[in-house]
Amino acid sequence: MTDDYAGYSVWKQWNPSQFMVCGPYERRYYKGEFRGLDLSGRRILELGFGNGGFLRYATDQGARISGTELLAEARASAAERGVRVYALDLSDALTEDTGNFDIVVAFDVMEHLTREQLLVLFESLAKLLKSGGHVLARFPNAQSPLGCVTQNGDWTHRSALSGQVLMQLLVGKPWTMVRAENPFTVVDADSALKRIGMRLRYATRRGVEWTLAKLYGIAIALDPNVTVLLRRD
């Protein structure tokens, strides 16, 4: 682990005692992001599983989980719970599990990689996934001015990405973009008035996107992050 990641888990406020804990808000979020994808019985590989929230969600949906993680304390927590942890370069996964995965997940990971590392990663993922398998990834949205807040809020970010940039990087490779859009929105508040306020706020944001699309003829997601779903062809 490089010095760039020293104290990273403390900065992220990840607590080993809370590893693989997934609260109601997170569950609703994951359910929305994975709409149209059945996780039950699927083999899922999560890149950079962090504090393990998605691992818990996927397990509860009946998925068979495994993952990679840079931080040693998170790897230890995963191993204690019986999660198969692969090497960061996926060399052991490529030896043992070529063509065996249904879904690869990467929340807030790809922005930490250089262009060269991303190309190597997707070459590996194309080998690990079954034909028709999917990659779901979320990263800071470089096509939105709001994405600068997220992109520049972490010293370890290396690449500015968007759905369009990612597909440019993967031209000629066996990938199809299924969708690239704002992350799923969870309306979560403890009162009806607050829930109404949140819905109005989100509706206003979508109205701004619609207006800009009409003015400039460019339909883009404007949230600070963007979620992409790719299919392995």
Buried (B, 14 or more C-beta within 10 A) or exposed (E): EEEEBEEBBEEBEBEEEEBBEBEEEBBBBBBEBBEEBEBEEBBBBBBBBBBBBBBBBBBEBEBBBBBBBBBEBBBEBBEEEEBBBBEEEBEEBBEEBEEBBBBBBBBBBBBBBEEEBBBBBBEBBBBBBBEEBBBBBBBBBBBBEBBBEBBEEBEEBBBBBBBBBBBEBBEEBBBEBBEBBBBBBBEEEEEEEEEEEBEEEBEEBEEEBEEBEEEEEEEBBBBBBBBBBBBBE
